Amino acid sequence: MSRPSPLPSPILSVRHLKVYFRPRSIWPWQRHGRIHAVDDLHLDLRAGETLGIVGESGCGKSTLARALIGLQAPTSGSIRYAGRELAGLSKKDWQPLRRELQMVFQDPLGSLNPKMTIGQIVAEPLRALCPEIDAAEHPQRVAEMLERVGLSRDIVDRHPHEFSGGQAQRIGIARALIVKPKVLICDEAVSALDVSVRAQIVNLLVELRQEYGLTLIFIAHDLAIVRYLCDRVLVMYLGKVMEQAGAADLFGTPKHPYTRALMAAAPAGAAAPAVEASGDKKKAKKRRPPAGDLPNPAHPPMGCVYHTRCPLMETACVGAVPSLRRVGPEHYAACHFVAAPDSAELQR
């Protein structure tokens, strides 16, 4: 039997990443624990792929994105891009890397400077990051990029408040892509948009990924979009990775109880096959979202952080943190009750 070909080296590799915050208190005698926004996270991103990151609000997705792009200093851990360590870089050292890693933010209008014209907004990365490009070329490049994302070049003298959310997000995408980055991080880039506009932006991202050879990190709540757009998916809960796998594998046979709960809570059709794959149809219909609220990230539960809401919880879940272990080809889960496959299955 032939061995599977080795996987390509990741363009972005994260190991033991931690991002902790100490919340401010109104009263000086009040003390709070540190918020574990990202807690011992591992992640690999291969060139040309789209990695989806999902989880409830407050699980650390946006903090992770900001750490990867250098907008949030990590507490500890390693972030390596193309073999270079990013954690601990100064603003000056980050500057030449900005054109290779760009972000599209969640709030389309909030991410655009209201005092600047659209032409100035889209040209700003060229001025800041591409000194080799003559300023006389900027207007033409801006016009071409606006047209590429589906907008008219005639809008360059208008201001952000004159546009809808979908149009503003197209402007944000144009601003990110004008420097031709290699990695684009989309942090809830479609969550604030209407359903019809959301589909247009997602299809635009698919086209741009193919045209520019982009590597994408796509953070979202909408599992249907993640399933459509992403090659692999990482599931986060309280700053930790619960499960990661290829999209087809994760939606087809989810291993972690939290992943199954997320899919059960999704709108009809978003993840129905995955829910049914983990049991018969009658049981699938009875499934409900996780019980209770997300625990306080400043005081995460001992052991498995999901045990306070998990229907499978036993004493072992409180006593030990489950490791993220291989449960199938390119499939990993952090659960004490997920059985590892035999060696023959892993070689397939």
C-alpha positions as CSV (number, residue, x, y, z in Angstrom):
1,M,0.0,0.0,0.0
2,S,1.4,3.4,-1.0
3,R,2.0,6.0,1.7
4,P,0.1,9.3,1.5
5,S,2.1,12.1,0.1
6,P,3.4,14.5,2.8
7,L,1.4,17.6,3.4
8,P,2.9,21.0,2.3
9,S,4.5,23.1,5.0
10,P,2.1,25.7,6.5
11,I,2.5,29.3,5.5
12,L,1.3,30.3,8.9
13,S,1.9,28.2,12.0
14,V,0.7,28.9,15.5
15,R,1.9,27.0,18.6
16,H,0.9,27.4,22.3
17,L,-0.6,30.8,21.6
18,K,-2.1,32.5,24.7
19,V,-3.7,36.0,24.8
20,Y,-4.8,37.0,28.3
21,F,-6.4,40.2,29.4
22,R,-6.8,41.6,32.9
23,P,-10.1,43.5,33.0
24,R,-10.2,46.9,34.5
25,S,-12.3,47.4,37.7
26,I,-14.3,50.5,38.7
27,W,-13.3,49.9,42.3
28,P,-9.6,49.6,43.2
29,W,-10.2,46.8,45.8
30,Q,-12.0,44.6,43.3
31,R,-9.8,41.9,41.8
32,H,-10.6,39.8,38.7
33,G,-8.9,36.9,37.1
34,R,-7.3,37.2,33.7
35,I,-9.6,36.7,30.8
36,H,-8.3,33.7,28.8
37,A,-9.3,35.0,25.3
38,V,-7.0,32.6,23.5
39,D,-5.6,29.7,25.6
40,D,-2.8,27.3,24.3
41,L,-4.0,27.4,20.7
42,H,-2.4,25.5,17.8
43,L,-3.2,26.3,14.2
44,D,-1.7,25.6,10.8
45,L,-2.6,27.4,7.6
46,R,-1.5,26.1,4.2
47,A,-0.9,28.3,1.2
48,G,-3.9,28.6,-1.0
49,E,-6.5,27.1,1.4
50,T,-9.4,28.7,3.3
51,L,-9.5,27.9,7.0
52,G,-12.8,28.5,8.7
53,I,-12.9,29.4,12.4
54,V,-16.2,29.0,14.2
55,G,-17.6,29.2,17.8
56,E,-20.0,31.2,19.9
57,S,-19.5,34.9,20.6
58,G,-16.8,35.4,23.2
59,C,-14.9,32.2,22.3
60,G,-11.8,34.2,21.2
61,K,-12.1,34.2,17.4
62,S,-11.6,38.0,16.9
63,T,-8.8,38.1,19.5
64,L,-7.0,35.4,17.6
65,A,-7.4,37.3,14.3
66,R,-6.0,40.5,15.9
67,A,-3.0,38.5,17.3
68,L,-2.3,37.0,13.9
69,I,-2.3,40.4,12.2
70,G,-0.2,42.0,14.8
71,L,-2.9,44.2,16.3
72,Q,-2.9,42.4,19.6
73,A,0.3,41.3,21.4
74,P,0.2,37.7,22.5
75,T,0.8,36.8,26.2
76,S,3.0,33.9,25.1
77,G,3.4,31.4,22.3
78,S,4.6,31.4,18.7
79,I,3.2,32.8,15.5
80,R,5.4,32.0,12.5
81,Y,4.7,33.3,9.0
82,A,6.7,32.0,6.1
83,G,9.3,30.8,8.6
84,R,9.5,34.2,10.5
85,E,8.5,34.6,14.1
86,L,5.8,37.4,14.4
87,A,5.2,37.2,18.1
88,G,7.1,40.1,19.8
89,L,7.8,42.1,16.7
90,S,7.9,45.8,17.0
91,K,5.7,48.1,14.9
92,K,8.7,48.9,12.8
93,D,9.5,45.2,12.1
94,W,5.8,44.5,11.4
95,Q,5.7,47.3,8.7
96,P,7.1,45.3,5.7
97,L,4.8,42.3,6.6
98,R,1.6,44.4,6.6
99,R,1.3,44.1,2.8
100,E,1.4,40.3,3.0
101,L,-1.2,39.9,5.8
102,Q,-4.3,42.0,5.5
103,M,-7.7,41.9,7.3
104,V,-11.3,42.6,6.4
105,F,-13.2,43.7,9.6
106,Q,-16.6,42.9,10.9
107,D,-18.1,46.4,10.9
108,P,-18.1,47.6,7.3
109,L,-18.7,51.3,8.1
110,G,-16.9,51.4,11.4
111,S,-13.7,50.2,9.8
112,L,-13.6,53.1,7.3
113,N,-12.4,56.6,8.3
114,P,-15.5,58.9,7.9
115,K,-13.3,61.9,7.2
116,M,-11.6,60.4,4.2
117,T,-12.9,59.9,0.7
118,I,-13.2,56.4,-0.7
119,G,-10.2,57.2,-3.0
120,Q,-8.1,58.1,0.0
121,I,-9.2,55.1,2.0
122,V,-8.3,52.6,-0.7
123,A,-5.1,54.3,-1.6
124,E,-3.8,54.6,2.0
125,P,-2.2,51.1,2.0
126,L,-0.3,52.0,-1.2
127,R,1.1,55.1,0.4
128,A,2.0,53.4,3.7
129,L,3.2,50.0,2.5
130,C,4.3,50.3,-1.1
131,P,6.8,53.2,-1.4
132,E,8.2,51.7,-4.7
133,I,4.9,52.5,-6.4
134,D,4.8,56.1,-7.7
135,A,2.0,58.2,-6.3
136,A,0.9,59.1,-9.8
137,E,-0.1,55.5,-10.3
138,H,-2.3,55.4,-7.2
139,P,-5.6,56.8,-8.8
140,Q,-5.5,54.2,-11.6
141,R,-4.8,51.3,-9.2
142,V,-7.6,52.5,-6.9
143,A,-10.1,52.8,-9.8
144,E,-9.2,49.3,-11.1
145,M,-9.6,47.7,-7.7
146,L,-12.9,49.4,-7.0
147,E,-14.2,48.0,-10.3
148,R,-12.9,44.6,-9.5
149,V,-14.9,44.4,-6.3
150,G,-18.1,45.5,-8.1
151,L,-18.1,49.3,-7.5
152,S,-17.8,52.2,-9.8
153,R,-14.6,54.2,-10.1
154,D,-16.7,57.3,-9.9
155,I,-17.2,56.9,-6.1
156,V,-13.6,58.0,-5.2
157,D,-14.7,61.5,-4.1
158,R,-17.5,60.3,-1.9
159,H,-17.5,59.4,1.8
160,P,-18.3,56.2,3.7
161,H,-21.6,57.3,5.1
162,E,-23.0,57.5,1.6
163,F,-22.9,53.7,1.2
164,S,-24.8,50.7,2.3
165,G,-23.2,48.0,4.5
166,G,-22.5,45.7,1.5
167,Q,-20.9,48.5,-0.5
168,A,-18.8,49.5,2.5
169,Q,-17.6,46.0,2.9
170,R,-16.6,45.9,-0.8
171,I,-14.6,49.1,-0.1
172,G,-12.9,47.3,2.8
173,I,-12.0,44.4,0.6
174,A,-10.6,46.7,-2.0
175,R,-8.5,48.4,0.6
176,A,-7.1,45.1,1.8
177,L,-6.4,43.7,-1.6
178,I,-4.8,46.7,-3.3
179,V,-1.4,45.8,-1.9
180,K,-1.8,42.2,-3.2
181,P,-1.5,40.3,0.2
182,K,-0.8,36.6,0.4
183,V,-3.0,36.0,3.5
184,L,-6.4,37.7,4.0
185,I,-8.2,37.4,7.4
186,C,-11.9,38.0,7.3
187,D,-13.2,38.6,10.8
188,E,-17.0,38.1,10.7
189,A,-16.8,40.0,7.4
190,V,-20.4,39.1,6.4
191,S,-22.2,38.8,9.7
192,A,-23.5,42.4,9.7
193,L,-24.9,42.2,6.2
194,D,-28.3,41.2,4.9
195,V,-28.7,37.6,3.7
196,S,-28.7,38.5,0.0
197,V,-25.8,40.8,0.3
198,R,-23.9,38.2,2.4
199,A,-24.1,35.8,-0.5
200,Q,-22.8,38.3,-2.9
201,I,-19.8,39.1,-0.7
202,V,-19.0,35.4,-0.2
203,N,-19.1,34.7,-3.9
204,L,-16.9,37.7,-4.5
205,L,-14.4,36.3,-2.0
206,V,-14.4,32.9,-3.8
207,E,-13.6,34.7,-7.1
208,L,-10.9,36.8,-5.6
209,R,-9.3,33.8,-3.9
210,Q,-9.0,32.1,-7.2
211,E,-7.9,35.2,-9.1
212,Y,-5.2,36.4,-6.6
213,G,-4.2,33.0,-5.2
214,L,-5.2,34.1,-1.7
215,T,-4.9,32.2,1.5
216,L,-7.9,32.9,3.6
217,I,-8.8,32.7,7.3
218,F,-12.6,33.1,7.4
219,I,-14.2,33.7,10.9
220,A,-17.9,33.4,11.0
221,H,-21.0,32.3,12.9
222,D,-22.9,31.1,9.8
223,L,-22.0,27.4,9.4
224,A,-23.6,27.2,6.0
225,I,-21.2,29.8,4.6
226,V,-18.2,28.1,6.3
227,R,-19.2,24.8,4.8
228,Y,-19.5,26.3,1.4
229,L,-16.4,28.4,1.5
230,C,-13.8,26.6,3.6
231,D,-11.4,23.8,3.0
232,R,-10.8,23.1,6.7
233,V,-12.6,24.2,9.9
234,L,-11.4,24.9,13.4
235,V,-13.9,25.0,16.3
236,M,-13.1,27.2,19.3
237,Y,-14.6,27.4,22.8
238,L,-13.4,29.6,25.6
239,G,-10.1,30.3,23.7
240,K,-9.3,26.6,23.1
241,V,-9.6,24.4,20.0
242,M,-12.3,21.8,20.4
243,E,-12.0,20.2,17.0
244,Q,-10.5,20.7,13.6
245,A,-10.8,18.8,10.4
246,G,-11.5,19.1,6.7
247,A,-14.8,20.8,6.1
248,A,-16.4,17.7,4.5
249,D,-15.2,15.5,7.4
250,L,-16.2,17.9,10.1
251,F,-19.7,18.5,8.8
252,G,-20.1,14.9,7.9
253,T,-18.9,13.2,11.1
254,P,-18.4,15.7,13.9
255,K,-16.6,14.1,16.8
256,H,-16.7,16.7,19.6
257,P,-20.0,17.2,21.5
258,Y,-19.6,21.0,21.3
259,T,-19.3,20.8,17.5
260,R,-22.5,18.7,17.3
261,A,-24.2,21.2,19.6
262,L,-23.3,24.1,17.3
263,M,-24.6,22.2,14.3
264,A,-27.8,21.4,16.1
265,A,-28.3,25.1,16.8
266,A,-27.7,26.1,13.2
267,P,-30.7,27.0,11.0
268,A,-32.2,24.1,9.1
269,G,-30.1,23.0,6.2
270,A,-26.9,24.6,7.4
271,A,-25.5,21.5,9.0
272,A,-28.2,18.9,8.9
273,P,-26.2,16.1,7.3
274,A,-23.6,16.4,10.0
275,V,-26.2,16.2,12.8
276,E,-27.8,13.2,11.3
277,A,-24.4,11.5,10.8
278,S,-23.8,11.3,14.5
279,G,-27.1,9.5,15.2
280,D,-30.4,8.5,13.7
281,K,-32.8,11.1,12.4
282,K,-35.2,11.0,15.4
283,K,-32.3,11.8,17.8
284,A,-31.1,14.5,15.4
285,K,-34.4,16.3,15.5
286,K,-34.4,16.3,19.3
287,R,-30.9,17.9,19.6
288,R,-30.7,21.4,21.2
289,P,-28.0,24.0,21.5
290,P,-25.7,23.8,24.5
291,A,-27.5,24.3,27.8
292,G,-26.6,27.3,29.9
293,D,-24.4,30.2,29.2
294,L,-20.8,30.5,28.2
295,P,-18.7,30.4,31.4
296,N,-16.8,33.5,32.6
297,P,-13.5,33.5,30.5
298,A,-11.8,35.1,33.5
299,H,-12.5,32.0,35.5
300,P,-12.7,29.1,33.0
301,P,-13.8,25.7,34.3
302,M,-11.2,23.2,35.5
303,G,-10.3,20.3,33.2
304,C,-12.3,20.4,30.0
305,V,-13.6,23.9,29.6
306,Y,-16.8,22.6,28.0
307,H,-17.7,20.2,30.8
308,T,-20.2,22.6,32.5
309,R,-22.5,22.3,29.4
310,C,-21.6,18.9,28.0
311,P,-24.1,16.1,28.1
312,L,-21.3,13.5,28.3
313,M,-19.6,15.1,31.4
314,E,-18.0,12.7,33.9
315,T,-15.5,13.0,36.7
316,A,-12.5,12.7,34.3
317,C,-13.7,15.9,32.5
318,V,-13.2,17.9,35.6
319,G,-9.9,16.4,36.6
320,A,-7.9,16.7,33.4
321,V,-7.7,18.9,30.3
322,P,-8.2,16.7,27.2
323,S,-5.4,17.0,24.6
324,L,-6.2,17.7,21.0
325,R,-5.6,14.3,19.5
326,R,-5.9,12.7,16.1
327,V,-9.2,10.9,15.7
328,G,-9.0,10.4,11.9
329,P,-7.0,11.4,8.8
330,E,-6.5,15.2,9.3
331,H,-9.2,15.2,12.0
332,Y,-8.4,16.3,15.6
333,A,-10.6,16.6,18.7
334,A,-10.1,17.6,22.3
335,C,-12.5,15.2,24.2
336,H,-11.8,12.3,26.6
337,F,-14.5,10.2,25.0
338,V,-13.5,10.4,21.4
339,A,-11.9,7.1,20.4
340,A,-8.7,7.2,18.3
341,P,-9.0,5.2,15.0
342,D,-6.8,2.3,14.3
343,S,-3.6,2.7,12.3
344,A,-5.0,1.4,9.1
345,E,-7.7,4.1,9.1
346,L,-5.1,6.9,9.7
347,Q,-3.0,5.7,6.7
348,R,-5.9,6.0,4.3
